[in-house]
Amino acid sequence: MEKTKLKSHYNNLLDSLKKLETIDINEKLDHLLYKDDYKNKENWLLGLALCDYGLSNNSLVDKTKALYIRLFKRNWNLYYSSFLDQEDYEFWFKLCERINDGFLDINYHKAYVERDYILENARRPFRNRSKSREYLLKGIELGDAACRAVYGYNLFFGARGEVENKEEGLKLIQEAKELGYDQAENCLLNIVFYTEEDNTYVLEKIKEQIESKEKESEKPYHLLAEYYLYREQNIEQALEVLHKGIEVNNPYSKYIFGINILNERLQGYTVEQGICLLEEAYEYGIIYAANWLGRYYYYIQAENHSLEKSIQWHERAKLYYFEDSLVELSLIYLYEEEVQDVEKGKIYLNWAVQEGNARAMSEKAHWLLNNENSDPKEVQSLLEDAMELGDSYAPYRLGRLYETGYFGEPDYYKAFELVKIAAERGHVYGLEMMGHYYRVGITSQEESDPEKAIEYLNKAIEMGSEYAQVEMAFCYEAGFGVEKNYVQAYDLFERAAVNGYIYAYNKLGYYEEDGLIGEKNPQKAFEYFQKAAEGENVEGYYNLGRAYKYTIGIPENPELALENYRKAAEFKYGEACIELALSYEDEYGGLSFDESKIMSYMLVAAEQGYPFAQYKVGCYYYYGLIENNREKALEWLSISCQSGYPYAALFLGDYYLYDAETDNNKAFEYYCIAEENGIVSEGLGVCYEYGIGVDENSQEAFRWYKFAAEKGSIGSKYRLGLAYKYGMGTEENLAESFVWFQDAAQEGNFHAQYHAAMMLLKGEGVEQDLNKAITLLLEIAEKGHIEAQFELGNCYLIGKGVEEDEVQAMAWYQKAAENGHEQSLKITGKRERRRR
């Protein structure tokens, strides 16, 4: 028979029956009733034709009724139709409907449940649940036990769109059993299996039913196998039961056996055996076997990976309204470049959404967020509908959108509540994020909670979450909810990294670089950073660049350092952008100074909130790297200061003290901010000394000069030297004064060098040393220090520390006069000439 000629073939078969004598028809009926096995699909079709023929012959009706029930028992109808093309299937389906209606016309009430079965298990677009429900209710009205059992089962589990009603559902099934419907026991056993937690009771009920069934083919071996696999974890017992189920052609046993071979839970079997078992299960009407094969061929990363086969099997499952396959197909067409067909993918996704599939709603929201100019209201509606239908991912996604402010202002409390729903529904992302929220705190109502953080993270880790392992490692690092333990943290980072959480390699690198669990091991740190970079982790690129620049376990290589910084900068990684800006500023690795690149890279980091970058951008605007813009400079410096960068506060203090035309009192405020963050200069001392922004107080001025000088502030060392020299806020102490002047001078302070030279020249607080004094004066005089220039004139005039030389004396007076020195102007006569 050619696949596309079912109609012609069936009509010929029916015509041949009409030519036979009644006795011959009876023989065929008896043969097929006795056989009760339709693996030969021609036998099944012959049985359907006999039913068709028998409905018109009163003498054959009883046998025909019995045959019709057997034809649809154990999914034989689906076995026959599973591989029909759509044209043949349409003929077959309408034929089954017509014959079934024929039995209804002769008041055969059992046909109502078969009518429901035909409609419920039909392919697209033939399934009609509202109509099938009408048949069930009509059958119940007419007293049919089978309709009671099926409808009761739907009510108990809230299946097929029914509102869950366990009490009423169980009552109907019990009534069906009392009326003698043998399949009611299967319904009751399934209820026990899927709702009862007492393993002993469940096992007892399964064994009871196995013992009560006469026919091996009707024994629930598949449930017993699932019990041993998932409740007792007894692989050996499960295998024994599965083999029994397969021997009697139980398709569910084939399905269970097949998936456990392919997920490698059952050892000693080939992949081909697993695939074959699932194909056979599908042929007997186990549609989720097709879905499983579709997922297997798609997600397996071994040689069996095949988009073509994945699509083929998902298309078969999709035909029977298996919505998960419809969603899987949409994702394949949307995202897989090899077969990408965005329009087809969107059609499939919308199709699944229209059918009320919660996962499809979540996936459509995800697509809109990432690929189109999404309407927040549509995204919100899709996710809320999916959540209402029980989807566990939707509340997580919705919560993260509230957290990021996608719907307006960030709403952290709303985010927390939604993510909590996802966690309660067992979604691993929800569990991970709740662990994170409780670790760091997210709302004023929900602060960090060590106990809850650990509880959620442990649950996520049990589900295989690498993210949760990293979060738990952070807990061990900080001693949050657990005893501080760097070794345990390292172990968790390592486990996460090995399992594919590439970011964790960065943490392992830091541990080795800093020696947190033993000796520092820069070589190993480099290897971990390299693995992170090889995994295309952005932070890994940055760290690898850092390793090449700062010789962390590897000789310096400017070319590779810059290459990796650029890779990270492509993703706008802030610290890499800072490094590139500084590299152009310092002309590192052969780079030429480039104002535009310096500013653009640093600006990227500044806009991401890096305080150092904000400070540098402020400096660039202040000193005119590209443009002088005092307003922008102060804006960025203020932002950096607010972000906690103390050098920005120090800069602003200096600005208001020395450069601002107004608001000088603000200087004190900014110097205080800098000091609170550990950075001090002479600024606070100057403010106290001259009463700027605070009451004048020489003792406080001295105290701050001394404090800052001891912290290394060069300007404060100079100011402290002055305080000791002139007894400002302390007793005069020339020896101590010289010590601080000399210290500041050695670090390049212009004015301290002058004072140190003068004290050496005069022998104040230090033994007189004319040669050293002249050397210091010459050094700063040549750099433009006018007082030093004047003093050198004096020295040459009277021969102090140098040979007396009036020409040299006048030369230095001349330089000092040109720089505006009053006494030099008088000596050289320049003031009088200017008056003329």
C-alpha positions in Angstrom: 0.0 0.0 0.0 1.4 3.4 -1.0 1.4 5.8 1.9 -0.8 8.4 0.1 -3.5 5.9 -1.0 -5.1 5.0 2.3 -8.6 6.1 1.2 -8.4 4.0 -2.0 -7.0 1.0 -0.1 -9.7 1.1 2.6 -12.5 1.4 0.1 -11.2 -1.6 -1.8 -11.0 -3.5 1.6 -14.6 -2.6 2.5 -15.8 -3.5 -1.0 -14.1 -6.9 -0.7 -15.9 -7.5 2.6 -19.3 -6.7 1.1 -18.7 -9.5 -1.4 -18.2 -12.1 1.3 -20.9 -14.3 2.9 -21.9 -13.5 6.5 -20.3 -16.7 7.7 -17.0 -15.6 6.3 -17.4 -12.2 7.9 -18.1 -14.0 11.2 -14.9 -16.0 10.9 -12.9 -12.8 10.3 -14.5 -11.2 13.3 -13.8 -14.1 15.5 -10.2 -14.3 14.4 -9.5 -10.6 15.2 -11.4 -10.8 18.5 -9.3 -13.8 19.6 -6.1 -12.3 18.3 -6.3 -9.0 20.3 -2.9 -8.0 18.8 -2.7 -5.6 16.0 1.1 -5.1 15.5 0.2 -6.1 11.9 -1.4 -2.8 10.9 -3.4 -4.5 8.2 -5.2 -6.5 10.8 -6.2 -3.3 12.6 -7.5 -1.7 9.4 -9.4 -4.9 8.6 -11.0 -4.7 12.0 -12.1 -1.1 11.4 -13.6 -2.1 8.1 -15.4 -5.1 9.8 -16.9 -2.6 12.3 -17.9 -0.3 9.4 -19.5 -3.2 7.6 -21.0 -4.8 10.8 -22.9 -1.6 11.7 -25.2 -2.2 8.7 -25.8 -5.9 9.6 -27.9 -6.5 12.7 -26.6 -10.0 13.2 -23.0 -8.8 13.5 -23.5 -5.8 15.8 -22.6 -7.5 19.2 -19.3 -8.9 17.8 -18.7 -5.6 16.1 -19.1 -3.7 19.4 -16.5 -6.0 21.1 -14.1 -5.6 18.3 -14.4 -1.8 18.2 -13.5 -1.6 21.9 -10.4 -3.8 21.3 -9.3 -1.8 18.3 -9.0 1.3 20.5 -7.6 -0.5 23.6 -3.9 -0.2 24.5 -3.5 2.7 21.9 -3.8 0.4 18.9 -5.5 3.2 17.0 -2.6 5.5 17.6 -0.2 2.7 16.7 -1.9 2.4 13.4 -2.0 6.2 12.7 1.3 7.4 14.2 3.3 7.5 10.9 0.5 8.4 8.5 1.0 11.5 6.5 -1.4 14.3 7.0 -3.6 13.5 4.0 -4.0 9.9 5.0 -4.5 10.9 8.7 -7.4 13.2 7.8 -9.1 10.3 6.0 -8.4 7.9 8.9 -9.6 10.4 11.5 -12.9 11.1 9.8 -13.4 7.4 9.2 -13.0 6.7 12.9 -15.4 9.5 13.8 -18.0 8.2 11.3 -17.8 4.6 12.7 -17.9 5.8 16.3 -21.0 7.9 15.5 -22.5 4.8 14.0 -22.2 3.1 17.4 -23.7 6.1 19.1 -26.6 6.0 16.7 -27.4 2.5 17.9 -27.2 3.6 21.6 -24.0 1.9 22.4 -23.0 4.0 25.4 -19.4 2.8 25.6 -18.8 4.6 22.4 -19.0 8.0 24.2 -15.7 7.4 25.9 -14.2 6.2 22.6 -15.5 9.4 21.0 -13.7 11.4 23.7 -10.6 9.4 23.2 -10.6 10.0 19.5 -10.9 13.7 19.9 -8.5 14.1 22.8 -5.7 12.2 21.1 -6.2 13.7 17.7 -3.6 15.5 15.7 -3.8 19.2 14.8 -6.3 20.6 13.8 -8.7 17.8 14.7 -8.6 17.8 18.5 -11.6 19.4 20.1 -11.7 19.4 23.8 -14.9 21.2 24.3 -16.7 18.6 22.1 -14.9 15.7 23.8 -16.0 17.0 27.2 -19.6 17.0 25.9 -19.3 13.3 25.0 -17.9 12.5 28.4 -20.7 14.3 30.2 -23.4 12.7 27.9 -21.9 9.3 28.7 -22.1 10.0 32.4 -25.7 11.1 32.0 -26.4 7.8 30.3 -24.7 5.8 33.0 -21.5 4.9 31.3 -18.8 3.9 33.8 -15.8 4.6 31.5 -16.9 8.2 31.0 -17.1 8.6 34.8 -13.6 7.3 35.3 -12.0 9.5 32.6 -13.9 12.7 33.6 -13.2 12.0 37.3 -9.5 11.6 36.5 -9.5 14.9 34.7 -11.2 16.6 37.7 -8.8 15.1 40.2 -5.7 16.4 38.5 -7.2 19.5 36.9 -6.4 18.1 33.5 -7.7 19.1 30.0 -8.7 22.5 31.3 -10.9 21.3 34.1 -10.9 23.1 37.4 -9.2 20.8 40.0 -11.7 19.0 42.2 -10.1 16.0 43.9 -13.1 15.1 46.0 -15.6 15.0 43.1 -13.0 13.4 40.8 -12.3 10.6 43.2 -16.0 10.0 43.7 -16.6 9.5 40.0 -13.7 7.1 39.7 -15.0 5.1 42.6 -18.4 4.9 41.0 -16.9 3.7 37.8 -15.1 0.9 39.6 -18.4 -0.1 41.4 -20.1 -0.2 38.0 -17.4 -2.7 36.8 -15.1 -0.6 34.7 -11.8 -2.4 34.9 -9.7 0.6 34.0 -11.0 2.5 37.0 -8.4 0.6 39.0 -5.6 2.0 36.8 -6.9 5.6 37.5 -6.9 4.9 41.2 -3.5 3.4 41.2 -2.1 6.5 39.3 -3.6 8.7 41.9 -1.9 6.8 44.6 1.4 6.7 42.7 1.5 10.5 42.0 0.0 11.8 45.3 1.0 9.3 48.1 4.3 9.9 49.9 4.3 6.6 51.8 6.6 4.4 49.7 5.5 1.2 51.5 1.8 1.9 50.7 2.5 2.8 47.1 4.6 -0.4 46.5 1.8 -2.5 48.1 -0.9 -1.0 45.9 1.2 -1.5 42.7 1.9 -5.2 43.6 -1.7 -5.7 44.4 -2.8 -4.6 41.0 0.0 -6.7 39.3 -1.2 -9.8 41.1 -4.9 -9.0 40.4 -4.5 -8.8 36.6 -4.8 -12.0 34.6 -3.2 -10.7 31.5 0.5 -9.9 31.6 -0.1 -7.1 29.1 -2.4 -5.3 31.6 -0.1 -5.3 34.5 1.3 -1.9 35.5 5.0 -2.8 35.2 5.9 0.7 34.1 4.7 2.1 37.5 6.6 -0.5 39.4 9.7 0.3 37.3 9.3 4.0 38.0 8.9 3.3 41.7 12.2 1.4 41.9 14.0 4.0 39.7 12.8 7.2 41.4 11.7 6.3 44.9 14.0 3.5 45.9 16.9 4.2 43.5 17.0 0.5 42.9 18.4 0.1 39.4 18.6 -3.7 39.5 15.0 -4.2 40.5 13.8 -1.5 38.0 15.7 -3.3 35.1 14.0 -6.6 36.0 10.6 -5.0 35.9 11.2 -3.1 32.7 12.3 -6.2 30.9 9.0 -7.8 31.9 7.1 -4.8 30.6 8.9 -4.9 27.3 8.2 -8.6 26.9 4.5 -8.0 27.0 4.8 -5.0 24.7 4.0 -2.3 27.3 4.8 0.9 25.5 5.3 2.9 28.8 8.0 0.5 29.8 9.7 1.0 26.5 9.6 4.8 27.1 11.0 4.6 30.6 13.7 2.1 29.5 14.7 4.3 26.6 15.0 7.6 28.4 17.1 6.0 31.2 19.4 4.5 28.6 19.9 7.8 26.9 20.4 9.8 30.1 23.0 7.2 31.0 21.3 6.1 34.2 21.1 2.5 32.9 24.5 1.1 32.0 25.4 -1.7 29.6 23.1 -0.6 26.8 23.8 1.2 23.6 22.5 4.6 22.5 20.9 2.8 19.5 18.9 0.6 21.9 17.6 3.6 23.8 16.6 5.4 20.6 14.9 2.3 19.2 12.8 1.9 22.4 11.6 5.5 22.3 10.7 5.2 18.6 8.6 2.1 19.4 7.0 3.8 22.4 6.0 6.7 20.1 4.5 4.3 17.6 2.2 3.0 20.3 1.0 6.5 21.1 3.4 7.7 23.7 3.8 11.1 22.2 6.2 12.4 24.8 8.7 9.8 23.4 8.8 12.0 20.3 9.4 15.1 22.4 12.2 13.3 24.3 13.9 12.2 21.1 13.6 15.8 19.8 15.3 17.1 22.9 17.9 14.3 22.9 19.0 15.0 19.3 19.2 18.8 20.0 20.8 18.9 23.4 23.2 16.0 23.1 26.7 17.3 22.3 28.0 13.9 21.1 28.0 12.5 17.5 24.3 12.0 17.6 23.6 15.7 17.7 21.3 16.4 14.8 19.1 19.5 14.3 17.4 17.7 11.4 16.3 14.7 13.6 15.4 17.0 16.5 13.1 19.0 14.2 11.6 15.8 12.7 10.7 14.3 16.1 9.5 17.6 17.6 7.3 18.1 14.5 5.7 14.7 15.2 5.1 15.6 18.9 3.8 19.0 17.8 1.2 17.3 15.6 -0.4 15.8 18.7 -0.5 19.1 20.6 2.6 18.4 22.6 3.2 22.1 23.3 6.7 21.7 24.7 7.8 20.5 21.3 6.1 23.4 19.6 8.1 25.7 21.9 11.3 23.8 21.3 10.8 24.1 17.5 10.2 27.8 17.9 13.5 28.2 19.8 15.4 26.2 17.2 14.1 28.3 14.3 14.7 31.5 16.2 18.2 30.9 17.5 20.0 28.2 15.5 21.9 29.8 12.6 22.0 26.5 10.7 18.2 26.4 10.2 17.3 29.9 11.4 13.9 31.0 10.2 12.8 33.8 12.5 9.3 34.2 11.0 8.6 30.5 11.3 9.9 30.5 14.9 7.7 33.5 15.8 4.7 31.8 14.3 5.3 28.6 16.3 5.9 30.6 19.5 2.7 32.7 19.0 0.9 29.5 18.2 1.9 28.0 21.6 1.1 31.2 23.4 -2.4 31.2 21.9 -2.8 27.6 23.2 -2.1 28.9 26.7 1.4 27.4 27.1 3.1 29.1 30.0 6.6 28.3 28.8 5.9 29.8 25.4 4.7 33.0 27.1 8.0 33.3 29.0 10.0 32.5 25.9 8.1 35.1 23.9 8.7 37.7 26.6 12.4 36.8 26.5 12.5 37.2 22.7 10.8 40.6 22.8 13.2 41.8 25.5 16.3 40.8 23.5 15.4 41.2 19.8 12.7 43.8 19.3 11.6 47.2 20.5 9.6 45.5 23.2 6.5 47.0 24.8 6.9 46.7 28.6 3.2 46.2 29.0 3.2 43.2 26.6 6.2 41.7 28.3 4.7 42.2 31.7 1.3 40.7 30.5 3.0 37.6 29.0 5.1 36.9 32.1 2.2 37.5 34.5 0.0 35.1 32.5 2.7 32.5 32.5 3.1 32.9 36.2 -0.6 32.6 36.7 -0.5 29.3 34.9 2.2 28.0 37.3 5.3 28.7 35.2 8.3 28.8 37.6 10.6 30.8 35.3 8.2 33.7 34.7 8.2 35.1 38.2 12.0 35.0 38.3 12.2 36.9 35.0 9.5 39.3 36.0 11.3 39.9 39.3 14.6 40.7 37.6 12.8 43.2 35.4 11.4 45.0 38.4 14.8 45.0 39.9 16.4 46.6 36.9 13.7 49.2 36.5 12.4 47.9 33.2 8.8 48.9 34.1 9.8 52.3 35.5 11.7 53.0 38.7 13.4 49.9 40.2 11.1 48.1 42.7 13.4 45.9 44.8 10.7 44.7 47.1 8.5 43.6 44.2 11.5 41.9 42.7 12.2 40.1 45.9 8.6 38.8 46.2 8.4 37.6 42.6 11.8 35.8 42.7 10.7 34.2 45.9 7.7 32.7 44.1 10.1 31.2 41.5 12.1 29.7 44.3 9.1 28.3 46.0 8.2 26.6 42.7 11.6 25.0 42.6 13.1 27.0 39.8 16.9 26.8 40.2 17.3 30.5 39.1 14.9 31.6 41.7 16.7 29.6 44.4 20.0 31.0 43.3 18.8 34.6 43.3 17.1 34.2 46.7 20.3 33.0 48.1 22.0 36.0 46.5 19.4 38.4 47.8 19.6 37.1 51.4 23.4 37.2 51.1 23.7 40.9 50.0 20.2 42.2 51.0 17.9 43.8 48.5 15.2 45.8 50.3 14.7 47.7 53.5 12.1 45.2 54.4 14.3 42.2 53.6 17.9 42.6 54.8 20.6 40.1 54.4 20.0 36.9 56.3 22.8 34.3 56.6 20.6 31.4 57.6 18.2 31.9 54.7 21.0 32.6 52.2 22.7 29.3 53.0 19.3 27.4 52.9 18.5 28.6 49.4 22.0 28.2 48.1 22.2 24.6 49.3 18.9 23.8 47.5 20.3 25.3 44.3 23.6 23.4 44.7 21.7 20.2 45.1 20.1 20.9 41.7 23.6 21.3 40.2 23.8 25.1 40.2 27.3 26.4 39.6 26.1 30.0 40.3 25.0 28.9 43.7 28.4 27.2 44.3 30.0 30.6 43.6 27.6 32.4 45.9 28.3 29.9 48.6 32.0 30.4 48.1 31.5 34.1 48.7 29.8 33.2 52.0 32.8 31.1 53.0 35.1 34.0 52.0 33.2 36.4 54.3 32.2 34.0 57.0 28.6 34.8 56.2 26.3 32.2 57.7 29.2 29.7 57.8 32.7 29.8 59.4 35.2 31.7 57.3 37.1 29.2 55.3 39.2 30.2 52.2 39.9 26.5 51.5 36.3 25.7 51.3 35.6 28.8 49.2 38.4 27.8 46.8 37.0 24.3 46.5 33.6 25.6 45.6 35.0 28.0 43.0 37.0 25.1 41.5 33.9 22.9 41.3 32.0 25.6 39.6 34.8 26.4 37.1 35.3 22.7 36.2 31.5 22.4 35.6 31.6 25.3 33.1 31.1 28.4 35.2 34.0 30.2 33.6 33.9 33.3 35.8 35.0 31.1 38.8 38.5 30.8 37.1 39.0 34.5 37.9 38.4 33.9 41.6 40.8 31.0 41.6 43.4 33.2 39.9 43.0 35.9 42.6 43.4 33.2 45.3 46.7 32.1 43.8 47.9 35.6 43.1 47.2 36.8 46.6 48.2 33.5 48.3 44.9 33.2 50.2 45.3 29.4 50.8 49.1 29.1 50.9 52.1 30.5 49.2 51.5 33.0 46.4 51.5 31.2 43.1 51.5 33.7 40.2 52.2 31.0 37.6 49.0 29.2 38.6 47.1 32.5 38.8 48.1 33.2 35.2 46.9 29.7 34.1 43.5 30.3 35.7 43.2 33.8 34.1 44.1 32.2 30.8 41.3 29.6 31.2 38.8 32.4 32.0 39.9 34.2 28.9 39.8 31.1 26.8 36.2 30.6 28.0 35.5 34.1 26.5 34.9 35.6 30.0 35.2 39.4 29.8 36.8 39.6 33.3 39.2 36.9 32.2 40.3 39.0 29.2 41.0 41.8 31.6 42.9 39.7 34.1 45.0 38.1 31.3 45.9 41.6 30.1 46.8 42.5 33.7 49.0 39.4 34.0 50.9 40.3 30.8 51.3 43.9 31.9 52.2 43.4 35.5 54.1 40.1 35.1 51.8 37.9 37.0 53.3 34.4 36.4 54.4 35.4 32.9 57.1 37.8 31.5 55.8 41.2 30.5 54.2 41.3 27.0 52.8 44.7 26.2 51.3 43.5 22.9 49.3 40.7 24.5 48.4 42.9 27.5 46.8 45.5 25.2 45.2 42.8 23.0 43.4 41.4 26.0 42.5 44.8 27.4 40.9 45.6 24.0 38.9 42.4 24.0 37.5 43.2 27.4 36.9 46.9 26.4 34.8 45.7 23.4 32.3 44.7 26.1 32.8 48.0 27.8 34.5 46.3 30.8 35.3 49.3 33.0 38.6 48.3 34.4 40.0 47.3 31.0 38.9 50.7 29.6 40.8 52.4 32.5 43.9 50.4 31.7 43.7 51.3 28.0 43.2 55.0 28.8 46.2 55.0 31.1 48.2 53.0 28.5 47.6 55.8 25.9 48.3 58.4 28.6 51.6 56.8 29.5 52.4 55.7 25.9 52.7 52.1 27.2 53.6 49.3 24.8 54.6 51.7 22.0 51.3 53.5 21.9 51.2 57.2 21.0 49.6 59.7 23.3 46.1 60.0 22.0 43.8 62.5 23.7 40.6 61.3 22.2 41.2 57.6 23.1 42.3 58.5 26.6 39.1 60.5 27.1 36.7 58.0 25.4 38.0 54.9 27.2 38.1 56.7 30.6 34.6 58.1 30.0 33.2 54.6 29.4 34.4 53.6 32.9 33.3 56.8 34.5 29.8 56.4 33.1 29.7 52.9 34.6 30.4 54.4 38.0 34.1 53.7 38.5 35.1 56.5 41.0 38.8 56.6 39.8 37.6 57.0 36.2 35.2 59.8 37.3 38.1 61.5 39.0 40.3 61.2 36.0 37.7 62.6 33.6 37.2 65.5 36.0 41.0 66.1 35.9 41.0 65.9 32.1 38.3 68.6 31.8 40.0 70.7 34.5 43.5 70.7 32.8 42.1 70.7 29.3 43.1 67.3 27.8 40.7 67.9 25.0 38.8 71.0 26.2 39.0 73.2 29.3 35.6 72.9 30.9 35.6 73.9 34.6 31.9 73.1 34.9 32.2 69.5 33.6 35.4 69.0 35.6 33.7 70.0 38.9 30.6 67.9 38.0 32.7 64.7 37.5 34.9 65.4 40.5 31.8 65.8 42.6 30.4 62.5 41.3 33.7 60.8 42.1 33.7 62.3 45.6 30.1 61.1 46.2 31.2 57.7 45.1 33.8 57.7 47.9 37.0 58.4 46.0 39.1 60.5 48.5 41.4 62.0 45.9 38.5 63.7 44.2 37.5 65.3 47.6 41.2 66.4 48.0 41.2 67.9 44.5 37.9 69.8 45.3 39.4 71.0 48.6 42.4 72.4 46.8 40.2 73.9 44.1 38.1 75.8 46.6 41.1 76.8 48.7 43.4 78.0 46.0 41.5 78.5 42.7 37.8 79.3 43.3 36.9 82.9 43.3 34.0 82.2 45.7 32.9 79.5 48.2 36.4 79.1 49.6 34.8 77.8 52.8 33.8 74.6 51.0 37.4 73.6 51.0 37.2 72.6 54.7 34.2 70.4 54.0 36.0 68.5 51.2 39.2 68.1 53.1 37.2 66.5 55.9 35.6 64.1 53.4 39.1 63.1 52.2 40.4 62.7 55.7 37.4 60.5 56.6 38.5 58.2 53.8 42.1 58.1 54.8 43.7 60.8 52.7 45.1 63.9 54.3 47.1 66.9 53.0 48.1 70.3 54.3 44.6 71.5 53.5 43.0 71.0 56.9 45.9 72.6 58.6 45.7 75.7 56.2 42.0 76.0 56.9 42.6 76.0 60.7 45.5 78.3 60.3 43.7 81.0 58.3 40.1 80.3 59.5 38.7 79.0 56.2 35.4 77.2 56.7 36.3 76.8 60.4 37.3 79.0 63.3 41.0 80.0 63.2 43.0 77.8 65.5 46.8 77.6 65.3 47.0 74.6 67.7 44.6 72.6 65.5 46.5 73.8 62.4 49.7 72.5 63.9 48.1 69.2 64.9 46.8 68.5 61.4 50.1 69.5 59.8 51.9 67.1 62.0 49.3 64.3 61.4 49.5 64.7 57.6 53.3 65.1 57.6 53.7 61.8 59.4 51.3 60.3 56.9 53.7 61.4 54.1 52.0 64.6 52.9 54.9 66.7 51.3 53.0 70.0 51.6 52.3 69.3 55.3 56.0 68.6 55.9 56.8 72.0 54.5 54.0 73.7 56.6 55.1 71.8 59.7 58.6 73.2 59.2 57.2 76.7 59.1 55.2 76.0 62.2 58.3 74.9 64.1 60.3 77.8 62.7 57.9 80.5 63.7 56.3 78.8 66.7 52.8 78.6 65.1 50.6 76.4 67.3 53.7 75.0 69.1 56.9 76.1 70.6 59.6 77.4 68.3 62.1 74.6 67.4 64.6 75.4 64.7 66.2 71.9 64.7 62.8 70.2 64.2 61.9 72.8 61.6 65.1 72.0 59.6 64.3 68.2 59.8 60.9 68.8 58.1 62.1 71.3 55.6 64.9 68.9 54.5 62.4 66.0 54.3 60.0 68.0 52.1 62.9 69.3 50.1 64.2 65.8 49.3 60.7 65.0 47.9 60.8 68.0 45.6 59.0 70.8 47.5 60.3 74.0 46.0 59.6 76.2 49.1 60.9 73.8 51.6 64.2 73.6 49.7 64.6 77.4 50.0 64.0 77.4 53.7 66.4 74.4 54.2 69.0 76.3 52.2 68.6 79.5 54.2 68.9 77.6 57.5 72.1 75.9 56.2 73.4 79.3 55.1 72.7 80.9 58.5 73.4 77.8 60.7 69.9 78.0 62.2 68.8 74.6 63.7 71.6 72.9 61.9 75.4 73.3 61.5 76.2 75.9 59.0 77.1 74.4 55.6 77.6 77.1 53.0 78.5 74.8 50.1 75.3 72.8 50.6 73.3 75.9 51.1 74.6 77.4 47.8 73.9 74.1 45.9 70.3 74.1 47.1 69.8 77.8 46.3 71.3 77.4 42.8 69.0 74.4 42.1 65.8 76.2 42.8 67.0 79.6 41.6 67.6 78.2 38.1 64.0 76.9 38.3 62.7 80.4 38.9 62.5 80.7 42.7 62.7 84.5 43.1 63.7 84.5 46.8 66.5 82.1 46.0 67.6 84.3 43.1 67.7 87.3 45.4 69.7 85.4 48.1 72.2 84.2 45.5 72.7 87.9 44.5 73.4 88.7 48.1 75.9 85.8 48.4 77.8 86.8 45.3 77.8 90.4 46.4 79.5 89.7 49.8 81.3 86.5 48.8 79.3 84.2 51.2 79.8 80.6 50.2 81.0 81.7 46.8 83.8 84.0 45.4 82.8 87.6 45.6 81.5 88.6 42.2 79.5 91.8 41.6 78.7 90.8 38.0 77.2 87.5 39.1 75.4 89.3 42.0 73.8 91.7 39.6 72.9 88.9 37.2 70.9 87.2 39.9 69.3 90.4 41.1 68.3 91.1 37.5 66.6 87.7 37.3 64.8 88.2 40.6 63.7 91.7 39.5 62.4 90.4 36.2 60.2 88.0 38.3 58.9 91.0 40.3 61.1 90.8 43.5 60.7 94.2 45.3 64.2 94.6 46.7 65.8 93.4 43.5 63.8 96.0 41.6 65.2 98.7 43.9 68.8 97.4 43.5 68.6 97.2 39.7 66.7 100.5 39.4 64.0 98.9 37.3 61.2 100.4 39.4 62.4 103.9 38.7 62.7 103.3 35.0 59.2 101.9 34.9 58.0 105.2 36.6 59.5 107.2 33.7 
